[in-house]
Amino acid sequence: MHDLVIRGATVVDGLGHDPIRADVAVKDGRIAGIGEVDKDASEIVDAGGLALMPGIIDLHTHYDAQVTWDPTLSPSPSLGVTTAIMGSCGFGIVPSPPDLRDLIMRNLAVVEGMDLDALRAGIDWRFQSFAEYMTMLRGRGAYMNLGVLAGHSAVRTAVMGEAASVRKQPTAAELAEMKRLVGEAMDQGAIGLGGSYSLNHSGWGGVPMPSTISEIAEFDALVGAMGGPGRGVVEISSGPITPDAMEEIAARHGRRIFMSTAIALYKSSIRSARSAYSTPAEQRRRAETNSTSRSPVSPCRSTSRWQARTHSTAIGRSTRSRPTTASN
């Protein structure tokens, strides 16, 4: 006997087939049949006149803070999203040493356009480590399935504090601690690592988000700290970092990398503020990037002051493709 039978729905299977009217049976949390199914079931739902389809997997969200006060994760479930990936671009809220929590919130407020007062009032800091954050999530009763990325900027902030957005190179001890935190997150259930080198990603007061000023060797080291080949995935807003460079990292560690690349145009005032945190070589590189950019086509998510043209690239080991979405 099935646990659930949904009868008479118009089924859209997500595989490109034409919609069909069918019954869907569920047993032990899995689809057991589509079409003509047994009538016996613990629960029967009449879905006549309704559409039934697989839930949407949202590969890029920033619900890391909201989930601590809003398990409904509004509005995504009402839009058909059943699984969300959090920690995108590496902008999570864990690890969260108490003395750095306001810095974490201030940066998040700017880079993702969130209300700082809402973050300060809403985040329930019942966690400090990644393990404690995952325990909170498991007991929160979130409406969606959740996957959490360990964050490059998050671990850099936890280890380096305010210097994370100013000092390009960590000490050997700081890098070792960042690697330890990434490995620990993977052991506690993280699905991978999020990062960013996007020129659009600035935090409180116009400072760069921490990962965006780091050497690519630091990112490479953190990808390696995730574990053995094939363990976890990497999501990165790669900015000026080329797909070829990312492909080398993917091949070296046997890791799949999903890239979102942005070519940014800046107003002169914003560019000047950002240059204060850059080496002369970086300033020349950014100037060259800006001078070769074409007219932007869409506004940057984090603030209307910047605009960017974006494309996505999925890299798996030494094979590269350019889909607009990624799937297993």
VOROVEX-988539 format. One record per residue (C-alpha): x, y, z; residue number from 1. Coordinates in pm, whole numbers, plus 32768, in hexadecimal, padded with zeros to 4 digits. Each point is the difference from the previous one (the first is absolute). Example, Ala and Ser with C-alpha at 12.3 -4.5 7.8 and 13.67 -1.06 7.14 Angstrom:
u:v:w:romar
84CE:7E3E:830C:1 .
8089:8158:7FBE:2 .
This chain:
u:v:w:romar
8000:8000:8000:1 .
807C:815B:7FAB:2 .
802B:8111:8102:3 .
7F68:8107:7F1C:4 .
7F4C:8008:7EB3:5 .
7FBE:814A:7F4F:6 .
7EE7:7FC6:7F0A:7 .
7F9F:80AC:7EBE:8 .
810B:8110:7FF3:9 .
808E:8093:7EC4:10 .
8164:7F84:8024:11 .
8121:80CD:7F77:12 .
8131:7F22:802E:13 .
8112:8105:7FCD:14 .
80A1:7F31:7EEC:15 .
7F68:80BC:7EDC:16 .
7EE1:7F11:7FC0:17 .
7E9E:8079:7FC0:18 .
7F25:801A:8138:19 .
7F2C:7ECD:8043:20 .
7EDC:7FB5:80E6:21 .
8077:7EF4:80EF:22 .
800C:7F7C:8161:23 .
8141:800D:80CB:24 .
804D:7F07:8115:25 .
80F8:803C:811A:26 .
809C:7EF6:80DF:27 .
8109:803B:810D:28 .
8035:8164:7F8D:29 .
8041:7FA3:7E95:30 .
7F2C:7FFD:7EC5:31 .
7F8F:7E99:7FCF:32 .
7F2E:8026:7EC8:33 .
7F71:80F1:7EFF:34 .
7ED1:7FB3:7F2A:35 .
7F0C:7EEF:8065:36 .
8056:7FA6:8167:37 .
7F65:7F27:810F:38 .
7ED5:8097:80AE:39 .
8073:7F9A:815C:40 .
80B7:8111:80BC:41 .
8018:8089:8160:42 .
7FA6:8155:7F73:43 .
7F56:805F:7EBA:44 .
7FFF:8163:7F79:45 .
7F0E:8067:7EEC:46 .
80CC:80E9:7F22:47 .
7F09:801A:7EE3:48 .
8028:814F:7F51:49 .
8153:803D:80A0:50 .
8163:7FE8:7F7A:51 .
8108:7F23:80A1:52 .
8172:8023:7FB9:53 .
8156:7FCE:80A1:54 .
806D:810E:80F1:55 .
80F2:810A:7F87:56 .
8166:7FF1:807D:57 .
8081:8162:8037:58 .
8178:7FEB:7FD7:59 .
804F:815E:807F:60 .
7F5B:8092:8137:61 .
805F:80CF:8131:62 .
7F0F:7F79:8105:63 .
811D:7FC4:80F8:64 .
7F85:810F:80EE:65 .
7E89:7FF7:7FB8:66 .
7FE2:7E90:8055:67 .
805D:804C:816A:68 .
7EBA:80C0:8030:69 .
7F22:7F90:7EE0:70 .
7FEB:7E87:7FC3:71 .
7F08:803E:7EE3:72 .
811B:80A1:7F37:73 .
7F00:80E0:7F5B:74 .
7FC3:802D:7EE0:75 .
80B3:7EDB:7F5B:76 .
7F1A:7EDC:8060:77 .
7ECF:80B9:7F79:78 .
80B9:801E:7EB3:79 .
8035:7E89:7FE7:80 .
815E:7FEA:8092:81 .
8035:7EC7:80D1:82 .
817D:8001:801F:83 .
80E2:812E:8033:84 .
817A:8024:800C:85 .
807B:80FD:80FF:86 .
8153:80A0:803B:87 .
801E:806A:7E95:88 .
812F:80D4:7FA3:89 .
8092:7FA0:8151:90 .
7F2D:8100:80BD:91 .
7F7E:7F2B:811D:92 .
7FDF:805B:8170:93 .
80CF:7EE6:8093:94 .
80FC:7FDA:80A0:95 .
7F87:8124:80D2:96 .
80E2:8067:8122:97 .
7F2B:80E3:80DE:98 .
80E6:812C:7FD9:99 .
7FE6:7FED:7E83:100 .
7E89:7FD1:7FDA:101 .
7FB1:816D:7FC4:102 .
8110:800F:7EF5:103 .
7F6A:7ECC:7F59:104 .
7EA7:80A3:8002:105 .
807D:8151:7F82:106 .
80B3:7F63:7ED8:107 .
7ED7:7F23:7FAF:108 .
7F15:8129:800D:109 .
80C2:80AE:7EEB:110 .
806F:7EE5:7F1E:111 .
7EA6:7F5F:7FF4:112 .
7F29:8135:8037:113 .
7F6F:7F8A:814C:114 .
7F75:80E3:810D:115 .
8103:8020:8114:116 .
7F00:8043:8111:117 .
7F41:7EC7:7F98:118 .
813E:7F30:8010:119 .
805D:8088:8155:120 .
7EA3:7FC4:8089:121 .
7FBB:7EB8:7F51:122 .
8132:7F1F:8002:123 .
7FE9:7F07:811A:124 .
816F:7FC0:8052:125 .
7FD9:7EA8:8096:126 .
813E:7F92:7F52:127 .
8168:805F:7FD0:128 .
809B:7ED8:7F4A:129 .
7F8A:7F62:7EBD:130 .
7F9E:7EC8:80C4:131 .
7F1F:80D0:80E2:132 .
7F66:80AE:7ED3:133 .
7FAB:7EB1:7F60:134 .
7F67:7F87:8147:135 .
7F2A:813A:8005:136 .
7F8E:7FC3:7E9A:137 .
7FA3:7E96:8042:138 .
7F27:8069:8124:139 .
7F6D:8131:7F56:140 .
7EFC:7F4B:7F2E:141 .
8048:80C6:7EC4:142 .
7EF4:7FE2:7EF4:143 .
8101:7FAF:7EF2:144 .
811B:7F07:7FE3:145 .
8143:80C0:8039:146 .
8166:7FD8:7F8C:147 .
8109:80DC:80A2:148 .
8149:8071:7F6A:149 .
8128:8055:80DC:150 .
8063:8164:7FAC:151 .
8156:8087:7F9E:152 .
7FAA:815F:807C:153 .
7F5C:7F6C:8136:154 .
8131:7F39:806E:155 .
80EB:811D:7FA0:156 .
7F3A:80F0:80DC:157 .
7FF5:7F08:8121:158 .
8179:7FD7:7FF6:159 .
807C:815D:7F9A:160 .
7EEE:80E4:8084:161 .
7FF9:8161:7F73:162 .
814B:7FBC:7F4F:163 .
7F51:7F04:7F1F:164 .
7F8B:8118:7F1B:165 .
814A:80BE:8009:166 .
8122:7F0D:800E:167 .
802C:7F32:7EC7:168 .
80DB:7EEC:808B:169 .
7FB8:7F3F:813E:170 .
8118:7F81:80DA:171 .
8057:7E91:7FE8:172 .
7F48:7FC4:8148:173 .
7ECB:80BB:7F86:174 .
7FF4:7F3A:7EBC:175 .
8027:7EBB:80C1:176 .
7ED9:8063:80DE:177 .
7F29:8059:7ED1:178 .
804C:7EAC:7F69:179 .
7FA8:7F57:8149:180 .
7EB2:80B5:800C:181 .
7FA9:7F99:7E9B:182 .
8059:7E96:8048:183 .
7F33:800A:813F:184 .
7ED5:808F:7F46:185 .
8013:7EE7:7F00:186 .
800C:7F00:8118:187 .
7ECA:80A0:809C:188 .
7F2B:7FF3:7EC5:189 .
8062:811F:7F1B:190 .
7FC5:7FA6:7E93:191 .
812C:80C9:7F8B:192 .
80AA:8153:7FF9:193 .
7F81:8154:7F8A:194 .
80E3:811D:7F99:195 .
8019:8145:7F40:196 .
80F7:80D4:7F41:197 .
7EEE:80DD:7F72:198 .
8059:8170:7FEE:199 .
7E96:804F:8056:200 .
8011:7F61:8156:201 .
8046:810D:8102:202 .
7FA3:800E:816E:203 .
7FC2:8109:8108:204 .
8098:8150:7FAD:205 .
8068:7F8D:7EA5:206 .
810D:7F0D:8075:207 .
802F:7ECB:7F24:208 .
7F5D:7EC2:8075:209 .
811F:7F38:8096:210 .
802D:7EED:7EFE:211 .
800E:80F6:7EDE:212 .
8156:8085:8065:213 .
809D:7EAC:8045:214 .
8102:7F59:7F24:215 .
7F79:7EE8:7F25:216 .
80F5:7F1B:80B7:217 .
7F36:8034:813F:218 .
7EC0:7F95:7F53:219 .
80B9:7ED6:7F6C:220 .
8073:7F9A:815B:221 .
7E9D:8011:8088:222 .
7F7B:7F2E:7EDF:223 .
810B:7F01:8059:224 .
7F97:8009:816E:225 .
7EA5:7F80:7FA3:226 .
8087:7E9E:7FF7:227 .
804A:7EF4:7F01:228 .
7FA8:8005:7E8B:229 .
7E8E:8021:7FB8:230 .
7FA3:8075:815D:231 .
7F12:8126:7FEA:232 .
7FCB:810D:7EFB:233 .
8084:8163:7FDD:234 .
7F2E:8132:7FAC:235 .
80B2:8144:7FAC:236 .
7FB5:8157:7F78:237 .
8149:8001:7F4A:238 .
8015:8168:7F87:239 .
813F:802F:7F36:240 .
8082:7EA0:804D:241 .
7FF8:7F40:7EB7:242 .
7F53:7EB2:7FC5:243 .
8155:7F70:7FA5:244 .
8087:8054:815A:245 .
7ED0:7F65:80A3:246 .
801F:7ECF:7F22:247 .
8162:7FC8:8080:248 .
7F82:8009:8167:249 .
7EE1:7F14:7FB0:250 .
80ED:7F09:7F5B:251 .
8104:8016:8115:252 .
7F07:7FAC:8113:253 .
7F07:7F2A:7F40:254 .
7EF1:80FA:8056:255 .
7ED5:8085:7F3D:256 .
7FEE:817B:7FF1:257 .
7ED1:80D3:7FA6:258 .
8063:815E:7F95:259 .
7F3A:8143:7FEB:260 .
80D9:8101:7F53:261 .
7FC6:8176:8001:262 .
80AE:8113:7F3A:263 .
7FC1:813C:80C3:264 .
7FEB:8170:7FAE:265 .
8032:80F7:8119:266 .
7FB0:8168:803D:267 .
8144:80BA:803A:268 .
7FB2:8045:816F:269 .
7FC2:7E93:804B:270 .
8132:7F96:7F3A:271 .
80D9:80F6:80C3:272 .
7F7D:7F83:814E:273 .
8042:7E99:7F9D:274 .
8161:8054:7F83:275 .
8063:8067:815E:276 .
8002:7E90:805A:277 .
80BD:7F8D:7EC9:278 .
8169:7FD9:7F9E:279 .
8079:80C9:7ED0:280 .
8001:7EBE:7F32:281 .
7E97:7FBC:805E:282 .
7F9C:8163:7FAB:283 .
809C:7FDB:7EA5:284 .
7F53:7EB2:7FCC:285 .
7EAF:808E:8065:286 .
8031:812F:7F24:287 .
804C:7F1D:7ED8:288 .
7ECB:7F2F:804E:289 .
7F23:8134:800F:290 .
808C:8095:7EBF:291 .
7FB3:7EC4:7F3A:292 .
7EA2:7FD0:808A:293 .
7ECE:8043:7F2B:294 .
7EBA:809F:806B:295 .
7F62:7F47:8123:296 .
7EB7:7F4B:7FD3:297 .
7F81:7FC5:8160:298 .
8020:80A2:8157:299 .
80DA:7F5F:8106:300 .
7F2E:7F54:8109:301 .
80AE:80A2:8128:302 .
7FDA:8171:7FA3:303 .
7F81:80D9:7EE8:304 .
8149:80C2:7FF8:305 .
80A5:7EEF:7F33:306 .
7F99:7F3F:7ECF:307 .
8089:7EBF:7F71:308 .
7FEA:7F0D:7EE1:309 .
8006:7E9C:8081:310 .
8023:7EA2:7F77:311 .
8012:7EAE:80A7:312 .
80FC:7EEC:7FC8:313 .
7FFB:7EA1:808E:314 .
8154:7F58:8017:315 .
8032:7E94:8058:316 .
816B:7F97:8023:317 .
809D:803E:7EAA:318 .
7EBC:801B:7F3A:319 .
7F5A:8153:7FD5:320 .
7EA3:805A:7F8D:321 .
7F2B:813A:8009:322 .
7E9A:7FB1:8065:323 .
7F19:8104:8093:324 .
7FA3:7F12:8118:325 .
80A7:7EDA:80A4:326 .
7F73:7EAD:8054:327 .
8082:7EB1:8071:328 .
